[in-house]
Amino acid sequence: MRTSSSQFRAFKLCPARWRYVFVERHKTPASEAMALGTVFHAIAEQWQTKGFVPPLSVVQRMPGHYDRPGASLDRFGDALYARALAMFERARPVAEELFAGRTGAHVEYDLAVEAQTLHGFELGGYLDVYWEDDGEGRRVITDWKTRGSLRYAPRTKDDFVNDRQLPYYAYVLQLGGWEGDVRVEHINVSSTCDTVDVRGCVLTAEDIRAFGEEHVHGYLRDMAKVRDLDQDDAPVDTSSCWAYGRPCPAFETCAGRLAEQSRPAHAASVVADLFASSTPSEVDMPFTGITSPHAPAERAPVPLTSLPVAEMTAVNSRSAAGLAALGIVTVGDVLAAVDAGRDLTAAAGVGAKTAENIAAEVEEVRRGLV
């Protein structure tokens, strides 16, 4: 079975979610934000490999590793291309300056060529851009990121390590024979404003080795255990049921076990119930990355309506401040404002598109309260 950084993220969110999507292979439709990222990456790939910005007709015919750009355009319309193109045109001069002086670029580099296997998993993934030399003897991994908000974008080395994605790629390169330092970086391109922001750090060979030993090996061992369980026995983390502002694809399969749980709740209490009749030796716990069910932490469930409005996917820090000035500070306040027909665009930082996205997310939240 092939794994990737996205699988580590899914497993960190919830083991049951990971197993449903990547082991059971239940494909879920891409959101509009994901589709926008797919089209943006297609434009960037053509620019970097062919030297020109591709027209809509070219993007429609391009293949994709996960989703075809053409499928995204079929679902959300050609206007998606116009949005992605405008974002790329803002980002292009930043990228040109950043890439100057670097050599040995590999666009959409397939890590499968490193041919590494650990704990029964083939380590894989695709690098947006992989540079052999940054001019100072380091390899570089560049990742384009389209984001509605930069609020959670990594800033420090610790942030990048906790994000998992780029350090994982660096570790695969190290297993493949690279023994030096690696610079990892995000080119963050906002989909809601004109911001283009580059953030990165240098991971030393020792940083990369320590990350691999602590995180990659640990997660793969745990993933192997969950892979071999039945779906109904996979540990559930209810705090991720509504991650990314929409229901988890495995939610219905977990519904029976979640009937007694409020959303969101702490993962340990759910896992403790699942394994209450087992001993540590029987299930070879604890799992890396989630609290041991044999010593669960206590944390009271937080109702969705009590969460700060800034936790909504459609809201960034500026629009959150604008809404707060109107007395809208929680998700519950947003529901009440929408029900009352209030004009959210009256808030600073909330344009027509943001208001539309907030209203769509409110409907997702409302369904979660039923």
C-alpha positions as CSV (number, residue, x, y, z in Angstrom):
1,M,0.0,0.0,0.0
2,R,1.3,3.4,-0.9
3,T,1.2,6.2,1.6
4,S,1.8,10.0,1.5
5,S,1.8,13.1,3.6
6,S,-1.9,13.6,3.2
7,Q,-2.4,10.1,4.7
8,F,-0.4,11.2,7.8
9,R,-2.6,14.2,8.1
10,A,-5.8,12.1,7.8
11,F,-4.6,9.6,10.3
12,K,-3.6,12.4,12.7
13,L,-7.2,13.8,12.4
14,C,-8.8,10.4,13.0
15,P,-7.7,6.8,12.4
16,A,-11.2,5.8,11.3
17,R,-11.3,8.6,8.8
18,W,-8.0,7.6,7.4
19,R,-9.0,3.9,7.0
20,Y,-12.3,4.7,5.4
21,V,-10.7,7.0,2.7
22,F,-7.4,5.3,2.1
23,V,-7.9,1.6,2.9
24,E,-11.6,1.2,2.0
25,R,-11.0,3.7,-0.9
26,H,-14.2,5.7,-0.6
27,K,-13.5,8.7,-2.8
28,T,-15.2,11.9,-1.8
29,P,-16.1,14.8,-4.1
30,A,-13.7,17.7,-3.9
31,S,-14.8,21.0,-2.3
32,E,-14.7,24.2,-4.4
33,A,-11.6,25.2,-2.4
34,M,-9.9,21.9,-3.3
35,A,-10.9,22.2,-6.9
36,L,-9.5,25.8,-7.0
37,G,-6.2,24.4,-5.8
38,T,-6.2,21.7,-8.4
39,V,-6.6,24.2,-11.2
40,F,-4.1,26.6,-9.8
41,H,-1.5,23.8,-9.5
42,A,-2.2,22.8,-13.2
43,I,-1.5,26.4,-14.3
44,A,1.7,26.6,-12.2
45,E,2.9,23.2,-13.5
46,Q,2.6,24.3,-17.1
47,W,4.3,27.6,-16.4
48,Q,7.2,25.9,-14.8
49,T,7.6,23.0,-17.3
50,K,6.5,24.7,-20.6
51,G,7.3,28.3,-19.9
52,F,3.9,29.7,-20.6
53,V,0.6,30.2,-18.7
54,P,-1.8,27.7,-20.2
55,P,-5.2,28.7,-21.6
56,L,-8.4,27.1,-20.3
57,S,-8.5,24.6,-23.2
58,V,-5.1,23.2,-22.1
59,V,-6.0,23.0,-18.4
60,Q,-9.2,21.1,-19.2
61,R,-7.1,18.3,-20.9
62,M,-4.4,18.0,-18.3
63,P,-4.1,14.8,-16.2
64,G,-3.9,14.9,-12.4
65,H,-2.4,12.8,-9.6
66,Y,-5.5,13.0,-7.5
67,D,-8.2,14.9,-9.4
68,R,-8.2,16.1,-13.0
69,P,-8.4,19.8,-13.5
70,G,-11.0,19.2,-16.1
71,A,-13.2,17.4,-13.6
72,S,-12.9,20.3,-11.2
73,L,-13.9,22.7,-14.0
74,D,-16.8,20.5,-15.1
75,R,-18.2,20.6,-11.6
76,F,-17.6,24.2,-10.6
77,G,-17.6,26.0,-14.0
78,D,-15.0,27.8,-16.1
79,A,-15.1,30.8,-13.7
80,L,-12.9,28.6,-11.5
81,Y,-10.1,28.9,-14.1
82,A,-10.4,32.7,-14.1
83,R,-10.0,32.8,-10.3
84,A,-7.0,30.4,-10.3
85,L,-5.4,32.4,-13.1
86,A,-5.8,35.7,-11.3
87,M,-4.2,34.1,-8.2
88,F,-1.3,32.7,-10.2
89,E,-0.6,36.0,-11.9
90,R,-0.3,37.6,-8.5
91,A,2.1,34.8,-7.3
92,R,4.2,34.6,-10.5
93,P,6.6,37.6,-9.8
94,V,7.1,36.4,-6.2
95,A,8.0,32.9,-7.5
96,E,10.3,34.3,-10.2
97,E,12.3,36.2,-7.5
98,L,12.3,33.3,-5.2
99,F,13.5,30.8,-7.8
100,A,16.3,33.0,-9.1
101,G,19.8,31.3,-8.6
102,R,18.4,27.8,-8.1
103,T,19.3,24.9,-10.3
104,G,18.1,21.4,-11.1
105,A,14.3,21.9,-10.9
106,H,12.0,18.9,-11.0
107,V,8.3,19.8,-11.3
108,E,5.7,17.4,-9.9
109,Y,8.5,15.1,-8.7
110,D,7.3,11.6,-7.9
111,L,8.8,10.4,-4.7
112,A,8.2,6.8,-5.8
113,V,11.5,7.0,-7.7
114,E,13.2,6.9,-4.2
115,A,11.7,3.4,-3.9
116,Q,11.4,3.3,-0.1
117,T,9.2,0.9,1.9
118,L,8.7,0.9,5.7
119,H,6.4,-1.2,7.8
120,G,4.7,-2.6,4.6
121,F,4.0,0.9,3.1
122,E,5.5,2.3,0.0
123,L,6.5,5.9,0.8
124,G,5.2,8.2,-1.9
125,G,3.9,11.6,-2.8
126,Y,4.5,14.4,-5.3
127,L,6.6,17.5,-4.8
128,D,5.3,20.6,-6.5
129,V,8.9,21.7,-7.2
130,Y,12.1,19.9,-6.1
131,W,15.4,21.8,-6.5
132,E,18.8,20.0,-6.5
133,D,20.6,23.2,-5.4
134,D,19.5,26.5,-3.9
135,G,22.9,28.1,-4.5
136,E,24.2,27.2,-1.1
137,G,24.4,23.4,-1.4
138,R,21.0,22.6,-0.1
139,R,18.1,20.7,-1.7
140,V,14.8,22.6,-1.7
141,I,11.2,21.5,-1.6
142,T,8.7,24.2,-2.7
143,D,5.0,23.7,-2.2
144,W,2.3,25.9,-3.7
145,K,-0.6,26.5,-1.2
146,T,-3.9,28.1,-2.1
147,R,-5.5,29.2,1.2
148,G,-8.7,31.1,2.1
149,S,-6.8,32.3,5.2
150,L,-3.2,32.3,6.3
151,R,-4.2,32.0,9.9
152,Y,-3.0,28.5,10.2
153,A,-0.2,28.6,7.7
154,P,3.2,27.3,9.2
155,R,5.6,30.1,10.2
156,T,8.4,28.6,12.3
157,K,10.4,25.4,12.0
158,D,8.2,23.8,14.8
159,D,5.1,24.7,12.8
160,F,6.5,23.0,9.7
161,V,7.4,19.9,11.7
162,N,3.9,19.8,13.3
163,D,2.4,20.2,9.8
164,R,4.2,17.0,8.8
165,Q,4.0,17.3,5.0
166,L,7.3,18.8,3.9
167,P,9.5,17.1,6.7
168,Y,8.0,13.8,5.5
169,Y,9.1,14.5,2.0
170,A,12.5,15.5,3.2
171,Y,12.8,12.2,5.1
172,V,12.0,10.2,2.0
173,L,14.7,12.0,0.2
174,Q,17.1,11.2,3.0
175,L,16.2,7.5,2.9
176,G,16.9,7.7,-0.8
177,G,20.5,8.8,-0.2
178,W,20.5,12.6,0.3
179,E,22.5,13.3,3.5
180,G,22.5,17.1,3.5
181,D,20.2,19.9,4.6
182,V,16.8,20.6,3.0
183,R,15.0,23.9,2.8
184,V,11.3,23.5,2.9
185,E,8.9,26.3,1.9
186,H,5.3,27.2,1.2
187,I,4.3,29.8,-1.4
188,N,0.9,30.8,0.2
189,V,-1.5,32.4,-2.3
190,S,-4.7,33.8,-0.7
191,S,-8.0,33.0,-2.5
192,T,-9.8,35.8,-0.6
193,C,-7.4,38.8,-0.9
194,D,-4.2,39.8,-2.7
195,T,-1.8,38.3,-0.3
196,V,1.1,36.2,-1.6
197,D,3.3,35.0,1.3
198,V,6.5,32.9,1.3
199,R,7.4,31.0,4.5
200,G,10.0,28.4,5.0
201,C,12.8,27.0,7.1
202,V,16.0,24.9,6.8
203,L,15.8,21.3,8.1
204,T,19.2,19.9,9.0
205,A,20.0,16.3,8.3
206,E,19.7,15.7,12.0
207,D,16.3,17.4,12.1
208,I,15.1,15.2,9.3
209,R,16.4,12.0,10.8
210,A,14.8,12.8,14.2
211,F,11.5,13.6,12.5
212,G,11.5,10.3,10.6
213,E,12.3,8.3,13.7
214,E,9.7,10.0,15.9
215,H,6.9,10.6,13.5
216,V,7.2,8.6,10.3
217,H,8.1,5.2,11.8
218,G,5.6,5.7,14.7
219,Y,2.7,6.7,12.4
220,L,3.4,3.9,10.0
221,R,3.4,1.3,12.8
222,D,0.0,2.7,14.0
223,M,-1.4,2.8,10.5
224,A,-0.5,-0.8,9.9
225,K,-2.5,-1.7,13.1
226,V,-5.5,0.2,12.0
227,R,-5.3,-1.0,8.4
228,D,-5.7,-4.6,9.7
229,L,-8.8,-3.8,11.8
230,D,-12.4,-3.9,10.5
231,Q,-13.7,-0.4,9.8
232,D,-16.1,-0.6,12.7
233,D,-13.2,-1.3,15.1
234,A,-11.0,1.6,13.9
235,P,-10.5,4.3,16.7
236,V,-12.6,7.5,16.2
237,D,-11.6,11.0,17.0
238,T,-14.9,12.9,17.2
239,S,-13.1,16.3,17.2
240,S,-12.4,15.8,13.5
241,C,-16.0,14.9,12.4
242,W,-16.4,18.5,11.1
243,A,-12.8,19.3,10.2
244,Y,-12.5,21.7,7.2
245,G,-16.1,22.9,7.7
246,R,-17.8,19.9,6.4
247,P,-18.8,16.4,7.6
248,C,-16.2,13.6,7.6
249,P,-16.7,11.2,4.7
250,A,-16.8,8.3,7.3
251,F,-19.3,10.0,9.5
252,E,-22.3,7.8,8.7
253,T,-20.3,4.6,9.2
254,C,-19.3,5.9,12.7
255,A,-22.8,7.2,13.5
256,G,-23.7,4.2,15.8
257,R,-20.6,4.7,17.9
258,L,-21.0,8.5,18.0
259,A,-24.6,8.4,19.1
260,E,-23.5,9.1,22.7
261,Q,-20.9,11.6,21.8
262,S,-21.2,15.4,21.4
263,R,-19.3,17.1,18.6
264,P,-16.5,17.9,19.0
265,A,-15.2,15.8,22.0
266,H,-11.8,14.5,23.0
267,A,-10.6,11.5,21.1
268,A,-9.3,9.6,24.1
269,S,-12.8,9.2,25.6
270,V,-14.1,7.5,22.4
271,V,-11.0,5.3,22.0
272,A,-11.3,4.3,25.7
273,D,-14.8,3.1,25.1
274,L,-13.8,1.1,22.0
275,F,-10.9,-0.7,23.9
276,A,-12.5,-0.8,27.3
277,S,-12.4,-4.6,27.4
278,S,-8.9,-4.9,26.0
279,T,-5.5,-4.8,27.7
280,P,-2.5,-2.9,26.4
281,S,-0.9,-6.2,25.3
282,E,-3.9,-7.4,23.4
283,V,-4.1,-4.3,21.2
284,D,-0.5,-3.2,21.4
285,M,-1.4,0.4,22.4
286,P,-0.9,3.3,22.7
287,F,-1.1,4.6,19.2
288,T,1.3,7.4,18.3
289,G,-0.3,10.8,17.9
290,I,-3.5,10.1,19.9
291,T,-3.9,9.8,23.7
292,S,-3.6,6.2,25.1
293,P,-7.1,4.9,25.8
294,H,-5.7,3.4,29.0
295,A,-5.0,6.8,30.5
296,P,-7.6,9.1,28.8
297,A,-7.4,12.9,29.3
298,E,-10.5,14.7,30.4
299,R,-11.9,17.6,28.3
300,A,-15.4,18.8,28.2
301,P,-17.2,18.7,24.8
302,V,-17.6,22.1,23.2
303,P,-20.9,22.8,21.4
304,L,-20.4,23.9,17.8
305,T,-22.4,27.1,18.4
306,S,-20.0,28.2,21.1
307,L,-16.9,28.1,18.9
308,P,-15.4,31.5,18.0
309,V,-16.5,32.8,14.6
310,A,-12.7,32.8,13.6
311,E,-12.9,28.9,13.7
312,M,-15.1,29.0,10.6
313,T,-13.3,28.1,7.4
314,A,-14.8,31.0,5.5
315,V,-13.7,33.6,8.1
316,N,-10.2,35.1,8.3
317,S,-8.8,37.3,11.0
318,R,-9.9,40.5,9.3
319,S,-13.5,39.4,8.7
320,A,-13.7,37.9,12.2
321,A,-12.8,41.4,13.6
322,G,-15.4,43.0,11.4
323,L,-18.1,40.6,12.5
324,A,-17.1,41.0,16.2
325,A,-17.6,44.8,15.8
326,L,-21.3,43.9,14.9
327,G,-21.6,41.7,17.9
328,I,-21.1,38.5,16.0
329,V,-18.5,36.6,17.9
330,T,-19.5,32.9,17.9
331,V,-20.8,30.4,15.4
332,G,-24.1,30.6,17.1
333,D,-24.2,34.4,16.6
334,V,-23.6,33.8,12.8
335,L,-26.5,31.3,12.7
336,A,-28.7,33.8,14.4
337,A,-27.6,36.7,12.1
338,V,-28.2,34.6,8.9
339,D,-31.6,33.5,10.2
340,A,-32.5,37.2,10.9
341,G,-31.5,38.1,7.4
342,R,-28.7,40.5,8.5
343,D,-26.4,41.8,5.8
344,L,-23.0,40.3,6.7
345,T,-21.3,42.5,4.1
346,A,-21.8,45.4,6.5
347,A,-18.9,43.9,8.5
348,A,-15.4,45.1,7.6
349,G,-13.5,42.5,5.6
350,V,-16.7,40.6,4.6
351,G,-17.3,40.9,0.8
352,A,-20.1,39.3,-1.1
353,K,-18.1,36.1,-1.8
354,T,-17.1,35.8,1.8
355,A,-20.7,36.3,2.9
356,E,-21.8,33.6,0.4
357,N,-19.2,31.2,1.8
358,I,-20.2,31.9,5.4
359,A,-23.9,31.2,4.5
360,A,-22.9,27.9,2.9
361,E,-20.9,26.9,5.9
362,V,-23.7,27.8,8.2
363,E,-25.9,25.3,6.4
364,E,-23.2,22.6,7.0
365,V,-23.1,23.6,10.7
366,R,-26.9,23.5,10.9
367,R,-27.0,20.0,9.5
368,G,-24.5,19.0,12.2
369,L,-26.8,20.2,14.9
370,V,-29.8,18.1,13.8
